[in-house]
Amino acid sequence: MTGVENYTVIDFVGYDPKTENLTLAMIEERTWDGSEERLLQLQEKINNYLSFVLDGQLARTYADYKNKKVLFQLNCSFPPDDRTLGFLDQVKNALDQYHIGLVLKILKPADEP
């Protein structure tokens, strides 16, 4: 099972040769509710992704891309609430010290045309 609620899984890894960015994407299909539980799930997911990069697992698993710029991308079916947006701003600032970007992408839910 992928998604923010399963912090032990890296949901998606992709490489863009045009930008030379390696993207580690997280998926959230649920509506954001600003709850403490949801924020803790998101925090655990981000911490897992950060450990994956900093502990060298990313470089071992994807050796061809070990010196590429890393982006974390949060793919959401719904726009985050204000509390979650504030949290994401804090995370973005914290990731700057590791030269890791954070991108938010709002995607259509699977049941929408």
Jmol script that loads the backbone (N, CA, C; Angstrom):
load data "model"
ATOM      1  N   MET A   1       0.843  -1.179   0.000  1.00  0.00           N
ATOM      2  CA  MET A   1       0.000   0.000   0.000  1.00  0.00           C
ATOM      3  C   MET A   1       0.892   1.247   0.000  1.00  0.00           C
ATOM      4  N   THR A   2       0.630   2.152  -0.914  1.00  0.00           N
ATOM      5  CA  THR A   2       1.377   3.396  -0.994  1.00  0.00           C
ATOM      6  C   THR A   2       0.566   4.513  -0.351  1.00  0.00           C
ATOM      7  N   GLY A   3       1.144   5.691  -0.347  1.00  0.00           N
ATOM      8  CA  GLY A   3       0.443   6.857   0.174  1.00  0.00           C
ATOM      9  C   GLY A   3       1.021   7.347   1.484  1.00  0.00           C
ATOM     10  N   VAL A   4       0.592   8.531   1.865  1.00  0.00           N
ATOM     11  CA  VAL A   4       1.087   9.171   3.073  1.00  0.00           C
ATOM     12  C   VAL A   4       0.839   8.296   4.297  1.00  0.00           C
ATOM     13  N   GLU A   5      -0.279   7.569   4.323  1.00  0.00           N
ATOM     14  CA  GLU A   5      -0.587   6.766   5.490  1.00  0.00           C
ATOM     15  C   GLU A   5       0.358   5.581   5.668  1.00  0.00           C
ATOM     16  N   ASN A   6       1.121   5.217   4.649  1.00  0.00           N
ATOM     17  CA  ASN A   6       2.125   4.157   4.767  1.00  0.00           C
ATOM     18  C   ASN A   6       3.505   4.780   4.604  1.00  0.00           C
ATOM     19  N   TYR A   7       4.070   5.217   5.711  1.00  0.00           N
ATOM     20  CA  TYR A   7       5.331   5.955   5.658  1.00  0.00           C
ATOM     21  C   TYR A   7       6.530   5.080   5.306  1.00  0.00           C
ATOM     22  N   THR A   8       6.401   3.768   5.364  1.00  0.00           N
ATOM     23  CA  THR A   8       7.538   2.886   5.114  1.00  0.00           C
ATOM     24  C   THR A   8       7.829   2.672   3.635  1.00  0.00           C
ATOM     25  N   VAL A   9       6.968   3.179   2.761  1.00  0.00           N
ATOM     26  CA  VAL A   9       7.098   2.936   1.321  1.00  0.00           C
ATOM     27  C   VAL A   9       7.475   4.225   0.596  1.00  0.00           C
ATOM     28  N   ILE A  10       8.438   4.134  -0.320  1.00  0.00           N
ATOM     29  CA  ILE A  10       8.716   5.218  -1.247  1.00  0.00           C
ATOM     30  C   ILE A  10       7.727   5.019  -2.393  1.00  0.00           C
ATOM     31  N   ASP A  11       6.788   5.959  -2.546  1.00  0.00           N
ATOM     32  CA  ASP A  11       5.683   5.765  -3.482  1.00  0.00           C
ATOM     33  C   ASP A  11       6.121   5.769  -4.941  1.00  0.00           C
ATOM     34  N   PHE A  12       7.046   6.652  -5.296  1.00  0.00           N
ATOM     35  CA  PHE A  12       7.429   6.781  -6.708  1.00  0.00           C
ATOM     36  C   PHE A  12       8.804   7.427  -6.797  1.00  0.00           C
ATOM     37  N   VAL A  13       9.617   6.916  -7.698  1.00  0.00           N
ATOM     38  CA  VAL A  13      10.921   7.516  -8.000  1.00  0.00           C
ATOM     39  C   VAL A  13      10.963   7.760  -9.496  1.00  0.00           C
ATOM     40  N   GLY A  14      11.291   8.971  -9.889  1.00  0.00           N
ATOM     41  CA  GLY A  14      11.371   9.298 -11.308  1.00  0.00           C
ATOM     42  C   GLY A  14      12.537  10.229 -11.581  1.00  0.00           C
ATOM     43  N   TYR A  15      13.063  10.142 -12.791  1.00  0.00           N
ATOM     44  CA  TYR A  15      14.185  10.985 -13.200  1.00  0.00           C
ATOM     45  C   TYR A  15      13.811  11.748 -14.453  1.00  0.00           C
ATOM     46  N   ASP A  16      14.081  13.042 -14.451  1.00  0.00           N
ATOM     47  CA  ASP A  16      13.829  13.895 -15.608  1.00  0.00           C
ATOM     48  C   ASP A  16      15.171  14.286 -16.218  1.00  0.00           C
ATOM     49  N   PRO A  17      15.525  13.725 -17.385  1.00  0.00           N
ATOM     50  CA  PRO A  17      16.821  14.031 -17.993  1.00  0.00           C
ATOM     51  C   PRO A  17      16.961  15.491 -18.423  1.00  0.00           C
ATOM     52  N   LYS A  18      15.844  16.177 -18.652  1.00  0.00           N
ATOM     53  CA  LYS A  18      15.912  17.589 -19.053  1.00  0.00           C
ATOM     54  C   LYS A  18      16.404  18.465 -17.908  1.00  0.00           C
ATOM     55  N   THR A  19      15.872  18.228 -16.723  1.00  0.00           N
ATOM     56  CA  THR A  19      16.266  19.031 -15.554  1.00  0.00           C
ATOM     57  C   THR A  19      17.330  18.345 -14.718  1.00  0.00           C
ATOM     58  N   GLU A  20      17.546  17.061 -14.974  1.00  0.00           N
ATOM     59  CA  GLU A  20      18.455  16.213 -14.200  1.00  0.00           C
ATOM     60  C   GLU A  20      18.037  16.127 -12.737  1.00  0.00           C
ATOM     61  N   ASN A  21      16.729  16.227 -12.485  1.00  0.00           N
ATOM     62  CA  ASN A  21      16.195  16.095 -11.134  1.00  0.00           C
ATOM     63  C   ASN A  21      15.707  14.670 -10.912  1.00  0.00           C
ATOM     64  N   LEU A  22      16.006  14.152  -9.739  1.00  0.00           N
ATOM     65  CA  LEU A  22      15.480  12.874  -9.302  1.00  0.00           C
ATOM     66  C   LEU A  22      14.343  13.174  -8.334  1.00  0.00           C
ATOM     67  N   THR A  23      13.141  12.740  -8.679  1.00  0.00           N
ATOM     68  CA  THR A  23      11.955  13.052  -7.887  1.00  0.00           C
ATOM     69  C   THR A  23      11.509  11.840  -7.090  1.00  0.00           C
ATOM     70  N   LEU A  24      11.331  12.052  -5.795  1.00  0.00           N
ATOM     71  CA  LEU A  24      10.732  11.061  -4.917  1.00  0.00           C
ATOM     72  C   LEU A  24       9.353  11.589  -4.577  1.00  0.00           C
ATOM     73  N   ALA A  25       8.330  10.944  -5.106  1.00  0.00           N
ATOM     74  CA  ALA A  25       6.971  11.449  -4.944  1.00  0.00           C
ATOM     75  C   ALA A  25       6.214  10.683  -3.865  1.00  0.00           C
ATOM     76  N   MET A  26       5.377  11.428  -3.164  1.00  0.00           N
ATOM     77  CA  MET A  26       4.457  10.894  -2.158  1.00  0.00           C
ATOM     78  C   MET A  26       3.047  11.102  -2.686  1.00  0.00           C
ATOM     79  N   ILE A  27       2.154  10.201  -2.333  1.00  0.00           N
ATOM     80  CA  ILE A  27       0.783  10.275  -2.826  1.00  0.00           C
ATOM     81  C   ILE A  27      -0.181  10.454  -1.654  1.00  0.00           C
ATOM     82  N   GLU A  28      -1.094  11.397  -1.813  1.00  0.00           N
ATOM     83  CA  GLU A  28      -2.176  11.564  -0.832  1.00  0.00           C
ATOM     84  C   GLU A  28      -3.472  11.739  -1.587  1.00  0.00           C
ATOM     85  N   GLU A  29      -4.332  10.726  -1.527  1.00  0.00           N
ATOM     86  CA  GLU A  29      -5.605  10.756  -2.243  1.00  0.00           C
ATOM     87  C   GLU A  29      -6.765  11.186  -1.359  1.00  0.00           C
ATOM     88  N   ARG A  30      -6.551  11.224  -0.055  1.00  0.00           N
ATOM     89  CA  ARG A  30      -7.610  11.618   0.871  1.00  0.00           C
ATOM     90  C   ARG A  30      -7.724  13.140   0.925  1.00  0.00           C
ATOM     91  N   THR A  31      -8.886  13.606   1.344  1.00  0.00           N
ATOM     92  CA  THR A  31      -9.086  15.034   1.569  1.00  0.00           C
ATOM     93  C   THR A  31      -8.290  15.437   2.804  1.00  0.00           C
ATOM     94  N   TRP A  32      -7.580  16.547   2.704  1.00  0.00           N
ATOM     95  CA  TRP A  32      -6.817  17.038   3.848  1.00  0.00           C
ATOM     96  C   TRP A  32      -7.776  17.549   4.910  1.00  0.00           C
ATOM     97  N   ASP A  33      -7.507  17.175   6.159  1.00  0.00           N
ATOM     98  CA  ASP A  33      -8.397  17.600   7.235  1.00  0.00           C
ATOM     99  C   ASP A  33      -7.690  18.401   8.319  1.00  0.00           C
ATOM    100  N   GLY A  34      -6.386  18.605   8.192  1.00  0.00           N
ATOM    101  CA  GLY A  34      -5.644  19.392   9.167  1.00  0.00           C
ATOM    102  C   GLY A  34      -5.498  18.725  10.516  1.00  0.00           C
ATOM    103  N   SER A  35      -5.855  17.440  10.592  1.00  0.00           N
ATOM    104  CA  SER A  35      -5.799  16.740  11.876  1.00  0.00           C
ATOM    105  C   SER A  35      -4.351  16.457  12.276  1.00  0.00           C
ATOM    106  N   GLU A  36      -4.173  16.305  13.566  1.00  0.00           N
ATOM    107  CA  GLU A  36      -2.859  15.957  14.105  1.00  0.00           C
ATOM    108  C   GLU A  36      -2.386  14.621  13.530  1.00  0.00           C
ATOM    109  N   GLU A  37      -3.305  13.673  13.413  1.00  0.00           N
ATOM    110  CA  GLU A  37      -2.962  12.350  12.877  1.00  0.00           C
ATOM    111  C   GLU A  37      -2.436  12.445  11.445  1.00  0.00           C
ATOM    112  N   ARG A  38      -3.105  13.216  10.605  1.00  0.00           N
ATOM    113  CA  ARG A  38      -2.688  13.336   9.199  1.00  0.00           C
ATOM    114  C   ARG A  38      -1.329  14.031   9.101  1.00  0.00           C
ATOM    115  N   LEU A  39      -1.131  15.077   9.919  1.00  0.00           N
ATOM    116  CA  LEU A  39       0.155  15.772   9.899  1.00  0.00           C
ATOM    117  C   LEU A  39       1.285  14.862  10.382  1.00  0.00           C
ATOM    118  N   LEU A  40       1.012  14.034  11.379  1.00  0.00           N
ATOM    119  CA  LEU A  40       2.025  13.087  11.848  1.00  0.00           C
ATOM    120  C   LEU A  40       2.346  12.047  10.774  1.00  0.00           C
ATOM    121  N   GLN A  41       1.335  11.595  10.048  1.00  0.00           N
ATOM    122  CA  GLN A  41       1.575  10.660   8.948  1.00  0.00           C
ATOM    123  C   GLN A  41       2.456  11.301   7.883  1.00  0.00           C
ATOM    124  N   LEU A  42       2.148  12.544   7.547  1.00  0.00           N
ATOM    125  CA  LEU A  42       2.940  13.263   6.547  1.00  0.00           C
ATOM    126  C   LEU A  42       4.374  13.473   7.037  1.00  0.00           C
ATOM    127  N   GLN A  43       4.514  13.833   8.297  1.00  0.00           N
ATOM    128  CA  GLN A  43       5.843  14.033   8.865  1.00  0.00           C
ATOM    129  C   GLN A  43       6.652  12.728   8.836  1.00  0.00           C
ATOM    130  N   GLU A  44       6.035  11.617   9.202  1.00  0.00           N
ATOM    131  CA  GLU A  44       6.725  10.327   9.160  1.00  0.00           C
ATOM    132  C   GLU A  44       7.132   9.964   7.737  1.00  0.00           C
ATOM    133  N   LYS A  45       6.267  10.242   6.775  1.00  0.00           N
ATOM    134  CA  LYS A  45       6.561   9.945   5.372  1.00  0.00           C
ATOM    135  C   LYS A  45       7.765  10.768   4.908  1.00  0.00           C
ATOM    136  N   ILE A  46       7.738  12.059   5.213  1.00  0.00           N
ATOM    137  CA  ILE A  46       8.845  12.933   4.808  1.00  0.00           C
ATOM    138  C   ILE A  46      10.136  12.510   5.495  1.00  0.00           C
ATOM    139  N   ASN A  47      10.071  12.187   6.777  1.00  0.00           N
ATOM    140  CA  ASN A  47      11.265  11.730   7.498  1.00  0.00           C
ATOM    141  C   ASN A  47      11.824  10.453   6.885  1.00  0.00           C
ATOM    142  N   ASN A  48      10.952   9.545   6.451  1.00  0.00           N
ATOM    143  CA  ASN A  48      11.401   8.320   5.809  1.00  0.00           C
ATOM    144  C   ASN A  48      12.105   8.630   4.485  1.00  0.00           C
ATOM    145  N   TYR A  49      11.531   9.538   3.718  1.00  0.00           N
ATOM    146  CA  TYR A  49      12.161   9.934   2.455  1.00  0.00           C
ATOM    147  C   TYR A  49      13.522  10.575   2.712  1.00  0.00           C
ATOM    148  N   LEU A  50      13.588  11.421   3.717  1.00  0.00           N
ATOM    149  CA  LEU A  50      14.850  12.089   4.036  1.00  0.00           C
ATOM    150  C   LEU A  50      15.896  11.068   4.476  1.00  0.00           C
ATOM    151  N   SER A  51      15.508  10.116   5.286  1.00  0.00           N
ATOM    152  CA  SER A  51      16.437   9.058   5.700  1.00  0.00           C
ATOM    153  C   SER A  51      16.903   8.241   4.498  1.00  0.00           C
ATOM    154  N   PHE A  52      15.998   7.962   3.581  1.00  0.00           N
ATOM    155  CA  PHE A  52      16.330   7.227   2.367  1.00  0.00           C
ATOM    156  C   PHE A  52      17.446   7.924   1.592  1.00  0.00           C
ATOM    157  N   VAL A  53      17.391   9.252   1.575  1.00  0.00           N
ATOM    158  CA  VAL A  53      18.418  10.026   0.866  1.00  0.00           C
ATOM    159  C   VAL A  53      19.692  10.132   1.698  1.00  0.00           C
ATOM    160  N   LEU A  54      19.562  10.596   2.929  1.00  0.00           N
ATOM    161  CA  LEU A  54      20.736  10.906   3.749  1.00  0.00           C
ATOM    162  C   LEU A  54      21.510   9.676   4.210  1.00  0.00           C
ATOM    163  N   ASP A  55      20.823   8.559   4.395  1.00  0.00           N
ATOM    164  CA  ASP A  55      21.496   7.338   4.841  1.00  0.00           C
ATOM    165  C   ASP A  55      22.168   6.586   3.699  1.00  0.00           C
ATOM    166  N   GLY A  56      22.041   7.089   2.479  1.00  0.00           N
ATOM    167  CA  GLY A  56      22.720   6.501   1.336  1.00  0.00           C
ATOM    168  C   GLY A  56      21.950   5.410   0.619  1.00  0.00           C
ATOM    169  N   GLN A  57      20.749   5.103   1.087  1.00  0.00           N
ATOM    170  CA  GLN A  57      19.958   4.069   0.424  1.00  0.00           C
ATOM    171  C   GLN A  57      19.590   4.464  -1.004  1.00  0.00           C
ATOM    172  N   LEU A  58      19.284   5.738  -1.202  1.00  0.00           N
ATOM    173  CA  LEU A  58      18.969   6.221  -2.551  1.00  0.00           C
ATOM    174  C   LEU A  58      20.162   5.995  -3.480  1.00  0.00           C
ATOM    175  N   ALA A  59      21.359   6.359  -3.037  1.00  0.00           N
ATOM    176  CA  ALA A  59      22.558   6.207  -3.867  1.00  0.00           C
ATOM    177  C   ALA A  59      22.866   4.736  -4.156  1.00  0.00           C
ATOM    178  N   ARG A  60      22.588   3.869  -3.188  1.00  0.00           N
ATOM    179  CA  ARG A  60      22.831   2.436  -3.412  1.00  0.00           C
ATOM    180  C   ARG A  60      21.790   1.837  -4.354  1.00  0.00           C
ATOM    181  N   THR A  61      20.566   2.268  -4.222  1.00  0.00           N
ATOM    182  CA  THR A  61      19.486   1.707  -5.032  1.00  0.00           C
ATOM    183  C   THR A  61      19.495   2.263  -6.455  1.00  0.00           C
ATOM    184  N   TYR A  62      19.811   3.526  -6.585  1.00  0.00           N
ATOM    185  CA  TYR A  62      19.807   4.213  -7.889  1.00  0.00           C
ATOM    186  C   TYR A  62      21.180   4.837  -8.127  1.00  0.00           C
ATOM    187  N   ALA A  63      22.192   4.016  -8.238  1.00  0.00           N
ATOM    188  CA  ALA A  63      23.583   4.471  -8.323  1.00  0.00           C
ATOM    189  C   ALA A  63      23.817   5.438  -9.489  1.00  0.00           C
ATOM    190  N   ASP A  64      23.118   5.261 -10.583  1.00  0.00           N
ATOM    191  CA  ASP A  64      23.301   6.136 -11.741  1.00  0.00           C
ATOM    192  C   ASP A  64      22.876   7.578 -11.454  1.00  0.00           C
ATOM    193  N   TYR A  65      22.082   7.774 -10.428  1.00  0.00           N
ATOM    194  CA  TYR A  65      21.527   9.095 -10.139  1.00  0.00           C
ATOM    195  C   TYR A  65      22.017   9.679  -8.816  1.00  0.00           C
ATOM    196  N   LYS A  66      23.078   9.117  -8.249  1.00  0.00           N
ATOM    197  CA  LYS A  66      23.464   9.512  -6.892  1.00  0.00           C
ATOM    198  C   LYS A  66      23.919  10.964  -6.756  1.00  0.00           C
ATOM    199  N   ASN A  67      24.349  11.601  -7.808  1.00  0.00           N
ATOM    200  CA  ASN A  67      24.791  12.999  -7.711  1.00  0.00           C
ATOM    201  C   ASN A  67      23.789  13.985  -8.310  1.00  0.00           C
ATOM    202  N   LYS A  68      22.575  13.555  -8.495  1.00  0.00           N
ATOM    203  CA  LYS A  68      21.543  14.413  -9.076  1.00  0.00           C
ATOM    204  C   LYS A  68      20.805  15.174  -7.982  1.00  0.00           C
ATOM    205  N   LYS A  69      20.211  16.296  -8.377  1.00  0.00           N
ATOM    206  CA  LYS A  69      19.399  17.072  -7.446  1.00  0.00           C
ATOM    207  C   LYS A  69      18.150  16.276  -7.104  1.00  0.00           C
ATOM    208  N   VAL A  70      17.807  16.260  -5.824  1.00  0.00           N
ATOM    209  CA  VAL A  70      16.648  15.499  -5.349  1.00  0.00           C
ATOM    210  C   VAL A  70      15.503  16.446  -5.030  1.00  0.00           C
ATOM    211  N   LEU A  71      14.324  16.073  -5.491  1.00  0.00           N
ATOM    212  CA  LEU A  71      13.087  16.787  -5.165  1.00  0.00           C
ATOM    213  C   LEU A  71      12.131  15.819  -4.496  1.00  0.00           C
ATOM    214  N   PHE A  72      11.490  16.278  -3.436  1.00  0.00           N
ATOM    215  CA  PHE A  72      10.356  15.551  -2.877  1.00  0.00           C
ATOM    216  C   PHE A  72       9.121  16.197  -3.475  1.00  0.00           C
ATOM    217  N   GLN A  73       8.227  15.393  -3.964  1.00  0.00           N
ATOM    218  CA  GLN A  73       6.992  15.913  -4.569  1.00  0.00           C
ATOM    219  C   GLN A  73       5.805  15.274  -3.871  1.00  0.00           C
ATOM    220  N   LEU A  74       4.907  16.103  -3.394  1.00  0.00           N
ATOM    221  CA  LEU A  74       3.684  15.629  -2.758  1.00  0.00           C
ATOM    222  C   LEU A  74       2.556  15.744  -3.768  1.00  0.00           C
ATOM    223  N   ASN A  75       2.105  14.600  -4.275  1.00  0.00           N
ATOM    224  CA  ASN A  75       0.999  14.541  -5.234  1.00  0.00           C
ATOM    225  C   ASN A  75      -0.295  14.355  -4.460  1.00  0.00           C
ATOM    226  N   CYS A  76      -1.187  15.328  -4.564  1.00  0.00           N
ATOM    227  CA  CYS A  76      -2.443  15.312  -3.813  1.00  0.00           C
ATOM    228  C   CYS A  76      -3.629  15.309  -4.757  1.00  0.00           C
ATOM    229  N   SER A  77      -4.676  14.642  -4.332  1.00  0.00           N
ATOM    230  CA  SER A  77      -5.931  14.689  -5.080  1.00  0.00           C
ATOM    231  C   SER A  77      -6.719  15.945  -4.742  1.00  0.00           C
ATOM    232  N   PHE A  78      -6.445  16.526  -3.575  1.00  0.00           N
ATOM    233  CA  PHE A  78      -7.162  17.716  -3.116  1.00  0.00           C
ATOM    234  C   PHE A  78      -6.156  18.708  -2.549  1.00  0.00           C
ATOM    235  N   PRO A  79      -6.436  20.003  -2.665  1.00  0.00           N
ATOM    236  CA  PRO A  79      -5.529  21.000  -2.102  1.00  0.00           C
ATOM    237  C   PRO A  79      -5.440  20.864  -0.580  1.00  0.00           C
ATOM    238  N   PRO A  80      -4.246  21.006  -0.021  1.00  0.00           N
ATOM    239  CA  PRO A  80      -4.096  20.936   1.437  1.00  0.00           C
ATOM    240  C   PRO A  80      -4.792  22.107   2.133  1.00  0.00           C
ATOM    241  N   ASP A  81      -5.214  21.856   3.362  1.00  0.00           N
ATOM    242  CA  ASP A  81      -5.800  22.904   4.198  1.00  0.00           C
ATOM    243  C   ASP A  81      -4.681  23.839   4.678  1.00  0.00           C
ATOM    244  N   ASP A  82      -5.050  24.947   5.301  1.00  0.00           N
ATOM    245  CA  ASP A  82      -4.076  25.960   5.725  1.00  0.00           C
ATOM    246  C   ASP A  82      -3.051  25.411   6.709  1.00  0.00           C
ATOM    247  N   ARG A  83      -3.488  24.588   7.634  1.00  0.00           N
ATOM    248  CA  ARG A  83      -2.555  24.035   8.621  1.00  0.00           C
ATOM    249  C   ARG A  83      -1.492  23.173   7.938  1.00  0.00           C
ATOM    250  N   THR A  84      -1.914  22.351   7.003  1.00  0.00           N
ATOM    251  CA  THR A  84      -0.976  21.500   6.280  1.00  0.00           C
ATOM    252  C   THR A  84      -0.046  22.332   5.403  1.00  0.00           C
ATOM    253  N   LEU A  85      -0.576  23.376   4.768  1.00  0.00           N
ATOM    254  CA  LEU A  85       0.278  24.268   3.971  1.00  0.00           C
ATOM    255  C   LEU A  85       1.357  24.918   4.829  1.00  0.00           C
ATOM    256  N   GLY A  86       0.989  25.335   6.034  1.00  0.00           N
ATOM    257  CA  GLY A  86       1.971  25.908   6.956  1.00  0.00           C
ATOM    258  C   GLY A  86       3.045  24.902   7.313  1.00  0.00           C
ATOM    259  N   PHE A  87       2.633  23.676   7.557  1.00  0.00           N
ATOM    260  CA  PHE A  87       3.589  22.612   7.858  1.00  0.00           C
ATOM    261  C   PHE A  87       4.524  22.378   6.676  1.00  0.00           C
ATOM    262  N   LEU A  88       3.975  22.348   5.466  1.00  0.00           N
ATOM    263  CA  LEU A  88       4.790  22.125   4.273  1.00  0.00           C
ATOM    264  C   LEU A  88       5.796  23.255   4.060  1.00  0.00           C
ATOM    265  N   ASP A  89       5.427  24.483   4.396  1.00  0.00           N
ATOM    266  CA  ASP A  89       6.374  25.607   4.318  1.00  0.00           C
ATOM    267  C   ASP A  89       7.544  25.380   5.269  1.00  0.00           C
ATOM    268  N   GLN A  90       7.261  24.907   6.462  1.00  0.00           N
ATOM    269  CA  GLN A  90       8.318  24.616   7.436  1.00  0.00           C
ATOM    270  C   GLN A  90       9.231  23.502   6.924  1.00  0.00           C
ATOM    271  N   VAL A  91       8.623  22.480   6.352  1.00  0.00           N
ATOM    272  CA  VAL A  91       9.399  21.359   5.813  1.00  0.00           C
ATOM    273  C   VAL A  91      10.290  21.838   4.671  1.00  0.00           C
ATOM    274  N   LYS A  92       9.729  22.653   3.799  1.00  0.00           N
ATOM    275  CA  LYS A  92      10.503  23.169   2.662  1.00  0.00           C
ATOM    276  C   LYS A  92      11.735  23.916   3.147  1.00  0.00           C
ATOM    277  N   ASN A  93      11.558  24.762   4.150  1.00  0.00           N
ATOM    278  CA  ASN A  93      12.688  25.510   4.714  1.00  0.00           C
ATOM    279  C   ASN A  93      13.713  24.567   5.337  1.00  0.00           C
ATOM    280  N   ALA A  94      13.255  23.534   6.030  1.00  0.00           N
ATOM    281  CA  ALA A  94      14.166  22.578   6.660  1.00  0.00           C
ATOM    282  C   ALA A  94      14.940  21.768   5.618  1.00  0.00           C
ATOM    283  N   LEU A  95      14.280  21.413   4.518  1.00  0.00           N
ATOM    284  CA  LEU A  95      14.943  20.625   3.475  1.00  0.00           C
ATOM    285  C   LEU A  95      16.000  21.421   2.720  1.00  0.00           C
ATOM    286  N   ASP A  96      15.884  22.732   2.740  1.00  0.00           N
ATOM    287  CA  ASP A  96      16.865  23.583   2.054  1.00  0.00           C
ATOM    288  C   ASP A  96      18.293  23.289   2.514  1.00  0.00           C
ATOM    289  N   GLN A  97      18.469  22.986   3.794  1.00  0.00           N
ATOM    290  CA  GLN A  97      19.817  22.730   4.307  1.00  0.00           C
ATOM    291  C   GLN A  97      20.448  21.479   3.693  1.00  0.00           C
ATOM    292  N   TYR A  98      19.612  20.591   3.151  1.00  0.00           N
ATOM    293  CA  TYR A  98      20.101  19.381   2.505  1.00  0.00           C
ATOM    294  C   TYR A  98      20.091  19.502   0.984  1.00  0.00           C
ATOM    295  N   HIS A  99      19.743  20.687   0.492  1.00  0.00           N
ATOM    296  CA  HIS A  99      19.637  20.941  -0.947  1.00  0.00           C
ATOM    297  C   HIS A  99      18.604  20.021  -1.603  1.00  0.00           C
ATOM    298  N   ILE A 100      17.518  19.786  -0.877  1.00  0.00           N
ATOM    299  CA  ILE A 100      16.402  18.989  -1.374  1.00  0.00           C
ATOM    300  C   ILE A 100      15.211  19.914  -1.533  1.00  0.00           C
ATOM    301  N   GLY A 101      14.598  19.893  -2.701  1.00  0.00           N
ATOM    302  CA  GLY A 101      13.420  20.714  -2.950  1.00  0.00           C
ATOM    303  C   GLY A 101      12.144  19.995  -2.536  1.00  0.00           C
ATOM    304  N   LEU A 102      11.089  20.767  -2.366  1.00  0.00           N
ATOM    305  CA  LEU A 102       9.769  20.215  -2.064  1.00  0.00           C
ATOM    306  C   LEU A 102       8.766  20.872  -2.998  1.00  0.00           C
ATOM    307  N   VAL A 103       8.017  20.041  -3.718  1.00  0.00           N
ATOM    308  CA  VAL A 103       7.035  20.512  -4.681  1.00  0.00           C
ATOM    309  C   VAL A 103       5.679  19.923  -4.332  1.00  0.00           C
ATOM    310  N   LEU A 104       4.657  20.750  -4.397  1.00  0.00           N
ATOM    311  CA  LEU A 104       3.282  20.313  -4.177  1.00  0.00           C
ATOM    312  C   LEU A 104       2.581  20.274  -5.529  1.00  0.00           C
ATOM    313  N   LYS A 105       1.941  19.161  -5.836  1.00  0.00           N
ATOM    314  CA  LYS A 105       1.242  19.014  -7.110  1.00  0.00           C
ATOM    315  C   LYS A 105      -0.166  18.497  -6.830  1.00  0.00           C
ATOM    316  N   ILE A 106      -1.160  19.246  -7.279  1.00  0.00           N
ATOM    317  CA  ILE A 106      -2.549  18.843  -7.103  1.00  0.00           C
ATOM    318  C   ILE A 106      -2.993  18.112  -8.363  1.00  0.00           C
ATOM    319  N   LEU A 107      -3.372  16.857  -8.209  1.00  0.00           N
ATOM    320  CA  LEU A 107      -3.816  16.029  -9.332  1.00  0.00           C
ATOM    321  C   LEU A 107      -5.309  15.783  -9.207  1.00  0.00           C
ATOM    322  N   LYS A 108      -5.950  15.510 -10.313  1.00  0.00           N
ATOM    323  CA  LYS A 108      -7.371  15.165 -10.279  1.00  0.00           C
ATOM    324  C   LYS A 108      -7.546  13.806  -9.609  1.00  0.00           C
ATOM    325  N   PRO A 109      -8.574  13.672  -8.774  1.00  0.00           N
ATOM    326  CA  PRO A 109      -8.879  12.346  -8.234  1.00  0.00           C
ATOM    327  C   PRO A 109      -9.205  11.384  -9.378  1.00  0.00           C
ATOM    328  N   ALA A 110      -8.960  10.104  -9.151  1.00  0.00           N
ATOM    329  CA  ALA A 110      -9.138   9.080 -10.189  1.00  0.00           C
ATOM    330  C   ALA A 110     -10.572   9.021 -10.708  1.00  0.00           C
ATOM    331  N   ASP A 111     -11.549   9.388  -9.881  1.00  0.00           N
ATOM    332  CA  ASP A 111     -12.952   9.287 -10.319  1.00  0.00           C
ATOM    333  C   ASP A 111     -13.463  10.525 -11.040  1.00  0.00           C
ATOM    334  N   GLU A 112     -12.606  11.541 -11.238  1.00  0.00           N
ATOM    335  CA  GLU A 112     -13.016  12.741 -11.983  1.00  0.00           C
ATOM    336  C   GLU A 112     -12.590  12.622 -13.444  1.00  0.00           C
ATOM    337  N   PRO A 113     -13.394  13.169 -14.353  1.00  0.00           N
ATOM    338  CA  PRO A 113     -13.014  13.127 -15.777  1.00  0.00           C
ATOM    339  C   PRO A 113     -11.870  14.082 -16.089  1.00  0.00           C
TER     340      PRO A 113
END
end "model"
wireframe off; spacefill off
backbone 0.3
color backbone group
